[in-house]
Amino acid sequence: MAEKKQIPLRLSAKLYDAIAAWAEDDFRSVNGQIEYLLTECVRQRKKNGRPVPHELDVPPEFNIE
């Protein structure tokens, strides 16, 4: 298994709660959900050759201030 890097990550409480709820729905840990989401974003970017549009970065019901 490839070595994994540890990084500090600061999230707002609202964003953490949203990811935690999503992770629970998908039967993943919060860490696993974040890793999954990042992997999918990178895969999508490689597929399209361009960044994912900003609107896809934030769930519609979630407002980051």
CHARMM-style PDB file with segment names, atoms N, HN, CA, C and O in Angstrom:
ATOM      1  N   MET     1       0.845  -1.181   0.000  1.00  0.00      PROA
ATOM      2  CA  MET     1       0.000   0.000   0.000  1.00  0.00      PROA
ATOM      3  C   MET     1       0.890   1.244   0.000  1.00  0.00      PROA
ATOM      4  O   MET     1       1.890   1.302   0.716  1.00  0.00      PROA
ATOM      5  N   ALA     2       0.521   2.227  -0.800  1.00  0.00      PROA
ATOM      6  HN  ALA     2      -0.291   2.180  -1.381  1.00  0.00      PROA
ATOM      7  CA  ALA     2       1.303   3.450  -0.907  1.00  0.00      PROA
ATOM      8  C   ALA     2       1.242   4.238   0.403  1.00  0.00      PROA
ATOM      9  O   ALA     2       0.236   4.226   1.113  1.00  0.00      PROA
ATOM     10  N   GLU     3       2.334   4.912   0.696  1.00  0.00      PROA
ATOM     11  HN  GLU     3       3.151   4.921   0.119  1.00  0.00      PROA
ATOM     12  CA  GLU     3       2.385   5.740   1.899  1.00  0.00      PROA
ATOM     13  C   GLU     3       1.438   6.923   1.741  1.00  0.00      PROA
ATOM     14  O   GLU     3       1.352   7.519   0.667  1.00  0.00      PROA
ATOM     15  N   LYS     4       0.737   7.254   2.803  1.00  0.00      PROA
ATOM     16  HN  LYS     4       0.806   6.769   3.675  1.00  0.00      PROA
ATOM     17  CA  LYS     4      -0.183   8.395   2.774  1.00  0.00      PROA
ATOM     18  C   LYS     4       0.441   9.542   3.545  1.00  0.00      PROA
ATOM     19  O   LYS     4       1.065   9.333   4.585  1.00  0.00      PROA
ATOM     20  N   LYS     5       0.275  10.728   3.045  1.00  0.00      PROA
ATOM     21  HN  LYS     5      -0.232  10.897   2.200  1.00  0.00      PROA
ATOM     22  CA  LYS     5       0.766  11.945   3.692  1.00  0.00      PROA
ATOM     23  C   LYS     5      -0.279  12.459   4.665  1.00  0.00      PROA
ATOM     24  O   LYS     5      -1.478  12.390   4.398  1.00  0.00      PROA
ATOM     25  N   GLN     6       0.172  12.963   5.766  1.00  0.00      PROA
ATOM     26  HN  GLN     6       1.146  13.020   5.983  1.00  0.00      PROA
ATOM     27  CA  GLN     6      -0.717  13.596   6.731  1.00  0.00      PROA
ATOM     28  C   GLN     6      -0.584  15.107   6.566  1.00  0.00      PROA
ATOM     29  O   GLN     6       0.519  15.648   6.487  1.00  0.00      PROA
ATOM     30  N   ILE     7      -1.735  15.770   6.517  1.00  0.00      PROA
ATOM     31  HN  ILE     7      -2.631  15.331   6.582  1.00  0.00      PROA
ATOM     32  CA  ILE     7      -1.727  17.229   6.404  1.00  0.00      PROA
ATOM     33  C   ILE     7      -2.731  17.810   7.388  1.00  0.00      PROA
ATOM     34  O   ILE     7      -3.780  17.211   7.628  1.00  0.00      PROA
ATOM     35  N   PRO     8      -2.426  18.960   7.956  1.00  0.00      PROA
ATOM     36  CA  PRO     8      -3.426  19.617   8.791  1.00  0.00      PROA
ATOM     37  C   PRO     8      -4.490  20.241   7.885  1.00  0.00      PROA
ATOM     38  O   PRO     8      -4.178  20.758   6.813  1.00  0.00      PROA
ATOM     39  N   LEU     9      -5.708  20.188   8.314  1.00  0.00      PROA
ATOM     40  HN  LEU     9      -5.961  19.768   9.185  1.00  0.00      PROA
ATOM     41  CA  LEU     9      -6.801  20.727   7.513  1.00  0.00      PROA
ATOM     42  C   LEU     9      -7.772  21.446   8.435  1.00  0.00      PROA
ATOM     43  O   LEU     9      -8.272  20.865   9.399  1.00  0.00      PROA
ATOM     44  N   ARG    10      -8.030  22.686   8.142  1.00  0.00      PROA
ATOM     45  HN  ARG    10      -7.623  23.157   7.359  1.00  0.00      PROA
ATOM     46  CA  ARG    10      -8.974  23.458   8.934  1.00  0.00      PROA
ATOM     47  C   ARG    10     -10.243  23.661   8.124  1.00  0.00      PROA
ATOM     48  O   ARG    10     -10.204  24.134   6.988  1.00  0.00      PROA
ATOM     49  N   LEU    11     -11.372  23.296   8.726  1.00  0.00      PROA
ATOM     50  HN  LEU    11     -11.405  22.911   9.648  1.00  0.00      PROA
ATOM     51  CA  LEU    11     -12.672  23.435   8.084  1.00  0.00      PROA
ATOM     52  C   LEU    11     -13.597  24.203   9.019  1.00  0.00      PROA
ATOM     53  O   LEU    11     -13.471  24.117  10.240  1.00  0.00      PROA
ATOM     54  N   SER    12     -14.513  24.943   8.444  1.00  0.00      PROA
ATOM     55  HN  SER    12     -14.616  25.013   7.451  1.00  0.00      PROA
ATOM     56  CA  SER    12     -15.535  25.567   9.280  1.00  0.00      PROA
ATOM     57  C   SER    12     -16.388  24.457   9.885  1.00  0.00      PROA
ATOM     58  O   SER    12     -16.451  23.348   9.355  1.00  0.00      PROA
ATOM     59  N   ALA    13     -17.035  24.766  10.988  1.00  0.00      PROA
ATOM     60  HN  ALA    13     -16.984  25.666  11.419  1.00  0.00      PROA
ATOM     61  CA  ALA    13     -17.897  23.773  11.642  1.00  0.00      PROA
ATOM     62  C   ALA    13     -19.039  23.351  10.713  1.00  0.00      PROA
ATOM     63  O   ALA    13     -19.422  22.181  10.688  1.00  0.00      PROA
ATOM     64  N   LYS    14     -19.575  24.295   9.957  1.00  0.00      PROA
ATOM     65  HN  LYS    14     -19.263  25.245   9.977  1.00  0.00      PROA
ATOM     66  CA  LYS    14     -20.675  23.983   9.037  1.00  0.00      PROA
ATOM     67  C   LYS    14     -20.220  23.035   7.929  1.00  0.00      PROA
ATOM     68  O   LYS    14     -20.928  22.087   7.590  1.00  0.00      PROA
ATOM     69  N   LEU    15     -19.042  23.293   7.370  1.00  0.00      PROA
ATOM     70  HN  LEU    15     -18.468  24.063   7.646  1.00  0.00      PROA
ATOM     71  CA  LEU    15     -18.539  22.427   6.314  1.00  0.00      PROA
ATOM     72  C   LEU    15     -18.231  21.044   6.868  1.00  0.00      PROA
ATOM     73  O   LEU    15     -18.557  20.038   6.238  1.00  0.00      PROA
ATOM     74  N   TYR    16     -17.603  20.984   8.046  1.00  0.00      PROA
ATOM     75  HN  TYR    16     -17.339  21.801   8.558  1.00  0.00      PROA
ATOM     76  CA  TYR    16     -17.306  19.695   8.657  1.00  0.00      PROA
ATOM     77  C   TYR    16     -18.596  18.904   8.884  1.00  0.00      PROA
ATOM     78  O   TYR    16     -18.654  17.714   8.576  1.00  0.00      PROA
ATOM     79  N   ASP    17     -19.627  19.556   9.420  1.00  0.00      PROA
ATOM     80  HN  ASP    17     -19.580  20.523   9.671  1.00  0.00      PROA
ATOM     81  CA  ASP    17     -20.896  18.877   9.684  1.00  0.00      PROA
ATOM     82  C   ASP    17     -21.520  18.343   8.393  1.00  0.00      PROA
ATOM     83  O   ASP    17     -22.061  17.237   8.370  1.00  0.00      PROA
ATOM     84  N   ALA    18     -21.443  19.130   7.327  1.00  0.00      PROA
ATOM     85  HN  ALA    18     -21.004  20.028   7.345  1.00  0.00      PROA
ATOM     86  CA  ALA    18     -21.997  18.697   6.041  1.00  0.00      PROA
ATOM     87  C   ALA    18     -21.234  17.484   5.510  1.00  0.00      PROA
ATOM     88  O   ALA    18     -21.845  16.533   5.024  1.00  0.00      PROA
ATOM     89  N   ILE    19     -19.910  17.514   5.601  1.00  0.00      PROA
ATOM     90  HN  ILE    19     -19.414  18.287   5.996  1.00  0.00      PROA
ATOM     91  CA  ILE    19     -19.099  16.378   5.134  1.00  0.00      PROA
ATOM     92  C   ILE    19     -19.335  15.157   6.013  1.00  0.00      PROA
ATOM     93  O   ILE    19     -19.408  14.035   5.511  1.00  0.00      PROA
ATOM     94  N   ALA    20     -19.454  15.365   7.324  1.00  0.00      PROA
ATOM     95  HN  ALA    20     -19.395  16.276   7.733  1.00  0.00      PROA
ATOM     96  CA  ALA    20     -19.695  14.250   8.241  1.00  0.00      PROA
ATOM     97  C   ALA    20     -21.036  13.575   7.936  1.00  0.00      PROA
ATOM     98  O   ALA    20     -21.130  12.348   7.940  1.00  0.00      PROA
ATOM     99  N   ALA    21     -22.058  14.367   7.677  1.00  0.00      PROA
ATOM    100  HN  ALA    21     -21.982  15.364   7.674  1.00  0.00      PROA
ATOM    101  CA  ALA    21     -23.368  13.798   7.340  1.00  0.00      PROA
ATOM    102  C   ALA    21     -23.305  13.028   6.025  1.00  0.00      PROA
ATOM    103  O   ALA    21     -23.880  11.946   5.910  1.00  0.00      PROA
ATOM    104  N   TRP    22     -22.618  13.574   5.045  1.00  0.00      PROA
ATOM    105  HN  TRP    22     -22.151  14.454   5.138  1.00  0.00      PROA
ATOM    106  CA  TRP    22     -22.458  12.929   3.745  1.00  0.00      PROA
ATOM    107  C   TRP    22     -21.677  11.632   3.903  1.00  0.00      PROA
ATOM    108  O   TRP    22     -22.021  10.612   3.305  1.00  0.00      PROA
ATOM    109  N   ALA    23     -20.620  11.678   4.714  1.00  0.00      PROA
ATOM    110  HN  ALA    23     -20.340  12.507   5.199  1.00  0.00      PROA
ATOM    111  CA  ALA    23     -19.806  10.483   4.962  1.00  0.00      PROA
ATOM    112  C   ALA    23     -20.659   9.383   5.595  1.00  0.00      PROA
ATOM    113  O   ALA    23     -20.555   8.216   5.219  1.00  0.00      PROA
ATOM    114  N   GLU    24     -21.492   9.759   6.545  1.00  0.00      PROA
ATOM    115  HN  GLU    24     -21.577  10.708   6.850  1.00  0.00      PROA
ATOM    116  CA  GLU    24     -22.363   8.772   7.197  1.00  0.00      PROA
ATOM    117  C   GLU    24     -23.317   8.144   6.179  1.00  0.00      PROA
ATOM    118  O   GLU    24     -23.551   6.936   6.206  1.00  0.00      PROA
ATOM    119  N   ASP    25     -23.863   8.962   5.289  1.00  0.00      PROA
ATOM    120  HN  ASP    25     -23.674   9.944   5.268  1.00  0.00      PROA
ATOM    121  CA  ASP    25     -24.755   8.446   4.242  1.00  0.00      PROA
ATOM    122  C   ASP    25     -24.040   7.453   3.335  1.00  0.00      PROA
ATOM    123  O   ASP    25     -24.640   6.488   2.862  1.00  0.00      PROA
ATOM    124  N   ASP    26     -22.751   7.698   3.094  1.00  0.00      PROA
ATOM    125  HN  ASP    26     -22.263   8.483   3.478  1.00  0.00      PROA
ATOM    126  CA  ASP    26     -21.960   6.842   2.201  1.00  0.00      PROA
ATOM    127  C   ASP    26     -21.189   5.752   2.944  1.00  0.00      PROA
ATOM    128  O   ASP    26     -20.387   5.041   2.339  1.00  0.00      PROA
ATOM    129  N   PHE    27     -21.429   5.616   4.265  1.00  0.00      PROA
ATOM    130  HN  PHE    27     -22.081   6.194   4.756  1.00  0.00      PROA
ATOM    131  CA  PHE    27     -20.762   4.613   5.098  1.00  0.00      PROA
ATOM    132  C   PHE    27     -19.236   4.754   5.046  1.00  0.00      PROA
ATOM    133  O   PHE    27     -18.509   3.771   4.904  1.00  0.00      PROA
ATOM    134  N   ARG    28     -18.772   6.013   5.166  1.00  0.00      PROA
ATOM    135  HN  ARG    28     -19.363   6.812   5.282  1.00  0.00      PROA
ATOM    136  CA  ARG    28     -17.343   6.303   5.188  1.00  0.00      PROA
ATOM    137  C   ARG    28     -17.031   7.120   6.432  1.00  0.00      PROA
ATOM    138  O   ARG    28     -17.920   7.714   7.042  1.00  0.00      PROA
ATOM    139  N   SER    29     -15.749   7.141   6.801  1.00  0.00      PROA
ATOM    140  HN  SER    29     -15.026   6.659   6.306  1.00  0.00      PROA
ATOM    141  CA  SER    29     -15.294   8.068   7.830  1.00  0.00      PROA
ATOM    142  C   SER    29     -15.217   9.457   7.198  1.00  0.00      PROA
ATOM    143  O   SER    29     -15.250   9.590   5.975  1.00  0.00      PROA
ATOM    144  N   VAL    30     -15.116  10.479   8.027  1.00  0.00      PROA
ATOM    145  HN  VAL    30     -15.089  10.371   9.021  1.00  0.00      PROA
ATOM    146  CA  VAL    30     -14.961  11.834   7.498  1.00  0.00      PROA
ATOM    147  C   VAL    30     -13.685  11.911   6.668  1.00  0.00      PROA
ATOM    148  O   VAL    30     -13.685  12.473   5.573  1.00  0.00      PROA
ATOM    149  N   ASN    31     -12.591  11.344   7.192  1.00  0.00      PROA
ATOM    150  HN  ASN    31     -12.590  10.888   8.082  1.00  0.00      PROA
ATOM    151  CA  ASN    31     -11.338  11.343   6.455  1.00  0.00      PROA
ATOM    152  C   ASN    31     -11.500  10.618   5.110  1.00  0.00      PROA
ATOM    153  O   ASN    31     -11.038  11.100   4.076  1.00  0.00      PROA
ATOM    154  N   GLY    32     -12.156   9.469   5.140  1.00  0.00      PROA
ATOM    155  HN  GLY    32     -12.531   9.077   5.980  1.00  0.00      PROA
ATOM    156  CA  GLY    32     -12.382   8.713   3.907  1.00  0.00      PROA
ATOM    157  C   GLY    32     -13.224   9.479   2.913  1.00  0.00      PROA
ATOM    158  O   GLY    32     -12.983   9.409   1.707  1.00  0.00      PROA
ATOM    159  N   GLN    33     -14.219  10.217   3.410  1.00  0.00      PROA
ATOM    160  HN  GLN    33     -14.414  10.274   4.389  1.00  0.00      PROA
ATOM    161  CA  GLN    33     -15.075  11.006   2.523  1.00  0.00      PROA
ATOM    162  C   GLN    33     -14.288  12.139   1.879  1.00  0.00      PROA
ATOM    163  O   GLN    33     -14.419  12.386   0.680  1.00  0.00      PROA
ATOM    164  N   ILE    34     -13.475  12.824   2.666  1.00  0.00      PROA
ATOM    165  HN  ILE    34     -13.368  12.624   3.639  1.00  0.00      PROA
ATOM    166  CA  ILE    34     -12.661  13.912   2.118  1.00  0.00      PROA
ATOM    167  C   ILE    34     -11.702  13.369   1.065  1.00  0.00      PROA
ATOM    168  O   ILE    34     -11.543  13.967   0.001  1.00  0.00      PROA
ATOM    169  N   GLU    35     -11.069  12.248   1.354  1.00  0.00      PROA
ATOM    170  HN  GLU    35     -11.198  11.762   2.219  1.00  0.00      PROA
ATOM    171  CA  GLU    35     -10.145  11.642   0.386  1.00  0.00      PROA
ATOM    172  C   GLU    35     -10.894  11.235  -0.886  1.00  0.00      PROA
ATOM    173  O   GLU    35     -10.399  11.449  -1.992  1.00  0.00      PROA
ATOM    174  N   TYR    36     -12.077  10.653  -0.733  1.00  0.00      PROA
ATOM    175  HN  TYR    36     -12.480  10.479   0.165  1.00  0.00      PROA
ATOM    176  CA  TYR    36     -12.887  10.268  -1.885  1.00  0.00      PROA
ATOM    177  C   TYR    36     -13.249  11.490  -2.734  1.00  0.00      PROA
ATOM    178  O   TYR    36     -13.110  11.467  -3.957  1.00  0.00      PROA
ATOM    179  N   LEU    37     -13.710  12.550  -2.079  1.00  0.00      PROA
ATOM    180  HN  LEU    37     -13.823  12.569  -1.086  1.00  0.00      PROA
ATOM    181  CA  LEU    37     -14.115  13.759  -2.802  1.00  0.00      PROA
ATOM    182  C   LEU    37     -12.945  14.395  -3.541  1.00  0.00      PROA
ATOM    183  O   LEU    37     -13.088  14.821  -4.687  1.00  0.00      PROA
ATOM    184  N   LEU    38     -11.797  14.460  -2.891  1.00  0.00      PROA
ATOM    185  HN  LEU    38     -11.681  14.115  -1.960  1.00  0.00      PROA
ATOM    186  CA  LEU    38     -10.613  15.026  -3.546  1.00  0.00      PROA
ATOM    187  C   LEU    38     -10.183  14.172  -4.738  1.00  0.00      PROA
ATOM    188  O   LEU    38      -9.813  14.698  -5.788  1.00  0.00      PROA
ATOM    189  N   THR    39     -10.237  12.859  -4.565  1.00  0.00      PROA
ATOM    190  HN  THR    39     -10.538  12.432  -3.713  1.00  0.00      PROA
ATOM    191  CA  THR    39      -9.879  11.944  -5.658  1.00  0.00      PROA
ATOM    192  C   THR    39     -10.802  12.147  -6.852  1.00  0.00      PROA
ATOM    193  O   THR    39     -10.350  12.199  -7.995  1.00  0.00      PROA
ATOM    194  N   GLU    40     -12.101  12.262  -6.578  1.00  0.00      PROA
ATOM    195  HN  GLU    40     -12.469  12.220  -5.649  1.00  0.00      PROA
ATOM    196  CA  GLU    40     -13.061  12.475  -7.664  1.00  0.00      PROA
ATOM    197  C   GLU    40     -12.841  13.816  -8.365  1.00  0.00      PROA
ATOM    198  O   GLU    40     -12.961  13.900  -9.588  1.00  0.00      PROA
ATOM    199  N   CYS    41     -12.524  14.850  -7.611  1.00  0.00      PROA
ATOM    200  HN  CYS    41     -12.427  14.782  -6.618  1.00  0.00      PROA
ATOM    201  CA  CYS    41     -12.252  16.161  -8.219  1.00  0.00      PROA
ATOM    202  C   CYS    41     -11.027  16.106  -9.118  1.00  0.00      PROA
ATOM    203  O   CYS    41     -11.035  16.656 -10.219  1.00  0.00      PROA
ATOM    204  N   VAL    42      -9.986  15.451  -8.658  1.00  0.00      PROA
ATOM    205  HN  VAL    42      -9.979  15.004  -7.763  1.00  0.00      PROA
ATOM    206  CA  VAL    42      -8.762  15.324  -9.471  1.00  0.00      PROA
ATOM    207  C   VAL    42      -9.059  14.499 -10.718  1.00  0.00      PROA
ATOM    208  O   VAL    42      -8.614  14.851 -11.810  1.00  0.00      PROA
ATOM    209  N   ARG    43      -9.796  13.418 -10.570  1.00  0.00      PROA
ATOM    210  HN  ARG    43     -10.157  13.132  -9.682  1.00  0.00      PROA
ATOM    211  CA  ARG    43     -10.153  12.569 -11.716  1.00  0.00      PROA
ATOM    212  C   ARG    43     -10.956  13.370 -12.734  1.00  0.00      PROA
ATOM    213  O   ARG    43     -10.708  13.272 -13.936  1.00  0.00      PROA
ATOM    214  N   GLN    44     -11.916  14.161 -12.262  1.00  0.00      PROA
ATOM    215  HN  GLN    44     -12.117  14.241 -11.285  1.00  0.00      PROA
ATOM    216  CA  GLN    44     -12.747  14.976 -13.155  1.00  0.00      PROA
ATOM    217  C   GLN    44     -11.898  16.025 -13.875  1.00  0.00      PROA
ATOM    218  O   GLN    44     -12.074  16.265 -15.069  1.00  0.00      PROA
ATOM    219  N   ARG    45     -10.985  16.639 -13.144  1.00  0.00      PROA
ATOM    220  HN  ARG    45     -10.842  16.444 -12.174  1.00  0.00      PROA
ATOM    221  CA  ARG    45     -10.124  17.651 -13.761  1.00  0.00      PROA
ATOM    222  C   ARG    45      -9.257  17.028 -14.849  1.00  0.00      PROA
ATOM    223  O   ARG    45      -9.110  17.601 -15.928  1.00  0.00      PROA
ATOM    224  N   LYS    46      -8.685  15.862 -14.576  1.00  0.00      PROA
ATOM    225  HN  LYS    46      -8.804  15.396 -13.699  1.00  0.00      PROA
ATOM    226  CA  LYS    46      -7.857  15.181 -15.575  1.00  0.00      PROA
ATOM    227  C   LYS    46      -8.691  14.799 -16.791  1.00  0.00      PROA
ATOM    228  O   LYS    46      -8.222  14.893 -17.925  1.00  0.00      PROA
ATOM    229  N   LYS    47      -9.914  14.371 -16.556  1.00  0.00      PROA
ATOM    230  HN  LYS    47     -10.295  14.295 -15.634  1.00  0.00      PROA
ATOM    231  CA  LYS    47     -10.801  13.953 -17.636  1.00  0.00      PROA
ATOM    232  C   LYS    47     -11.131  15.122 -18.557  1.00  0.00      PROA
ATOM    233  O   LYS    47     -11.106  14.978 -19.780  1.00  0.00      PROA
ATOM    234  N   ASN    48     -11.437  16.267 -17.980  1.00  0.00      PROA
ATOM    235  HN  ASN    48     -11.457  16.384 -16.987  1.00  0.00      PROA
ATOM    236  CA  ASN    48     -11.842  17.431 -18.760  1.00  0.00      PROA
ATOM    237  C   ASN    48     -10.672  18.309 -19.184  1.00  0.00      PROA
ATOM    238  O   ASN    48     -10.778  19.086 -20.132  1.00  0.00      PROA
ATOM    239  N   GLY    49      -9.554  18.178 -18.471  1.00  0.00      PROA
ATOM    240  HN  GLY    49      -9.468  17.547 -17.700  1.00  0.00      PROA
ATOM    241  CA  GLY    49      -8.421  19.023 -18.777  1.00  0.00      PROA
ATOM    242  C   GLY    49      -8.586  20.456 -18.292  1.00  0.00      PROA
ATOM    243  O   GLY    49      -7.823  21.340 -18.680  1.00  0.00      PROA
ATOM    244  N   ARG    50      -9.582  20.684 -17.446  1.00  0.00      PROA
ATOM    245  HN  ARG    50     -10.202  19.966 -17.131  1.00  0.00      PROA
ATOM    246  CA  ARG    50      -9.801  22.024 -16.906  1.00  0.00      PROA
ATOM    247  C   ARG    50     -10.415  21.899 -15.516  1.00  0.00      PROA
ATOM    248  O   ARG    50     -10.955  20.848 -15.172  1.00  0.00      PROA
ATOM    249  N   PRO    51     -10.339  22.953 -14.717  1.00  0.00      PROA
ATOM    250  CA  PRO    51     -10.880  22.906 -13.357  1.00  0.00      PROA
ATOM    251  C   PRO    51     -12.384  22.645 -13.329  1.00  0.00      PROA
ATOM    252  O   PRO    51     -13.102  22.983 -14.270  1.00  0.00      PROA
ATOM    253  N   VAL    52     -12.841  22.049 -12.254  1.00  0.00      PROA
ATOM    254  HN  VAL    52     -12.258  21.774 -11.490  1.00  0.00      PROA
ATOM    255  CA  VAL    52     -14.267  21.849 -12.044  1.00  0.00      PROA
ATOM    256  C   VAL    52     -14.895  23.210 -11.769  1.00  0.00      PROA
ATOM    257  O   VAL    52     -14.321  23.994 -11.014  1.00  0.00      PROA
ATOM    258  N   PRO    53     -16.054  23.520 -12.352  1.00  0.00      PROA
ATOM    259  CA  PRO    53     -16.685  24.816 -12.104  1.00  0.00      PROA
ATOM    260  C   PRO    53     -16.925  25.059 -10.614  1.00  0.00      PROA
ATOM    261  O   PRO    53     -17.183  24.123  -9.858  1.00  0.00      PROA
ATOM    262  N   HSD    54     -16.838  26.312 -10.204  1.00  0.00      PROA
ATOM    263  HN  HSD    54     -16.629  27.072 -10.818  1.00  0.00      PROA
ATOM    264  CA  HSD    54     -16.993  26.685  -8.794  1.00  0.00      PROA
ATOM    265  C   HSD    54     -18.312  26.187  -8.207  1.00  0.00      PROA
ATOM    266  O   HSD    54     -18.350  25.799  -7.039  1.00  0.00      PROA
ATOM    267  N   GLU    55     -19.378  26.189  -8.977  1.00  0.00      PROA
ATOM    268  HN  GLU    55     -19.347  26.504  -9.925  1.00  0.00      PROA
ATOM    269  CA  GLU    55     -20.690  25.794  -8.466  1.00  0.00      PROA
ATOM    270  C   GLU    55     -20.701  24.357  -7.949  1.00  0.00      PROA
ATOM    271  O   GLU    55     -21.514  24.024  -7.087  1.00  0.00      PROA
ATOM    272  N   LEU    56     -19.821  23.508  -8.455  1.00  0.00      PROA
ATOM    273  HN  LEU    56     -19.161  23.779  -9.155  1.00  0.00      PROA
ATOM    274  CA  LEU    56     -19.780  22.117  -8.012  1.00  0.00      PROA
ATOM    275  C   LEU    56     -19.017  21.957  -6.710  1.00  0.00      PROA
ATOM    276  O   LEU    56     -19.087  20.900  -6.082  1.00  0.00      PROA
ATOM    277  N   ASP    57     -18.291  22.982  -6.291  1.00  0.00      PROA
ATOM    278  HN  ASP    57     -18.233  23.840  -6.800  1.00  0.00      PROA
ATOM    279  CA  ASP    57     -17.487  22.895  -5.074  1.00  0.00      PROA
ATOM    280  C   ASP    57     -18.327  22.997  -3.802  1.00  0.00      PROA
ATOM    281  O   ASP    57     -17.898  22.538  -2.743  1.00  0.00      PROA
ATOM    282  N   VAL    58     -19.507  23.587  -3.892  1.00  0.00      PROA
ATOM    283  HN  VAL    58     -19.855  23.960  -4.753  1.00  0.00      PROA
ATOM    284  CA  VAL    58     -20.324  23.832  -2.706  1.00  0.00      PROA
ATOM    285  C   VAL    58     -21.709  23.245  -2.937  1.00  0.00      PROA
ATOM    286  O   VAL    58     -22.356  23.584  -3.928  1.00  0.00      PROA
ATOM    287  N   PRO    59     -22.183  22.368  -2.044  1.00  0.00      PROA
ATOM    288  CA  PRO    59     -23.553  21.857  -2.199  1.00  0.00      PROA
ATOM    289  C   PRO    59     -24.544  23.018  -2.225  1.00  0.00      PROA
ATOM    290  O   PRO    59     -24.323  24.017  -1.540  1.00  0.00      PROA
ATOM    291  N   PRO    60     -25.624  22.917  -2.991  1.00  0.00      PROA
ATOM    292  CA  PRO    60     -26.562  24.028  -3.143  1.00  0.00      PROA
ATOM    293  C   PRO    60     -27.105  24.568  -1.831  1.00  0.00      PROA
ATOM    294  O   PRO    60     -27.306  25.777  -1.710  1.00  0.00      PROA
ATOM    295  N   GLU    61     -27.350  23.710  -0.838  1.00  0.00      PROA
ATOM    296  HN  GLU    61     -27.186  22.729  -0.935  1.00  0.00      PROA
ATOM    297  CA  GLU    61     -27.927  24.164   0.413  1.00  0.00      PROA
ATOM    298  C   GLU    61     -26.893  24.644   1.400  1.00  0.00      PROA
ATOM    299  O   GLU    61     -27.229  24.996   2.531  1.00  0.00      PROA
ATOM    300  N   PHE    62     -25.627  24.663   0.988  1.00  0.00      PROA
ATOM    301  HN  PHE    62     -25.354  24.377   0.069  1.00  0.00      PROA
ATOM    302  CA  PHE    62     -24.543  24.993   1.901  1.00  0.00      PROA
ATOM    303  C   PHE    62     -23.947  26.333   1.509  1.00  0.00      PROA
ATOM    304  O   PHE    62     -23.492  26.493   0.377  1.00  0.00      PROA
ATOM    305  N   ASN    63     -23.938  27.296   2.417  1.00  0.00      PROA
ATOM    306  HN  ASN    63     -24.308  27.165   3.337  1.00  0.00      PROA
ATOM    307  CA  ASN    63     -23.435  28.631   2.138  1.00  0.00      PROA
ATOM    308  C   ASN    63     -22.176  28.871   2.951  1.00  0.00      PROA
ATOM    309  O   ASN    63     -22.239  28.960   4.177  1.00  0.00      PROA
ATOM    310  N   ILE    64     -21.032  28.976   2.286  1.00  0.00      PROA
ATOM    311  HN  ILE    64     -20.981  28.903   1.289  1.00  0.00      PROA
ATOM    312  CA  ILE    64     -19.765  29.248   2.976  1.00  0.00      PROA
ATOM    313  C   ILE    64     -19.558  30.755   2.971  1.00  0.00      PROA
ATOM    314  O   ILE    64     -19.620  31.395   1.922  1.00  0.00      PROA
ATOM    315  N   GLU    65     -19.315  31.309   4.130  1.00  0.00      PROA
ATOM    316  HN  GLU    65     -19.264  30.789   4.983  1.00  0.00      PROA
ATOM    317  CA  GLU    65     -19.101  32.756   4.238  1.00  0.00      PROA
ATOM    318  C   GLU    65     -17.643  33.036   4.451  1.00  0.00      PROA
ATOM    319  OT1 GLU    65     -17.247  34.196   4.567  1.00  0.00      PROA
TER     320      GLU     65
END
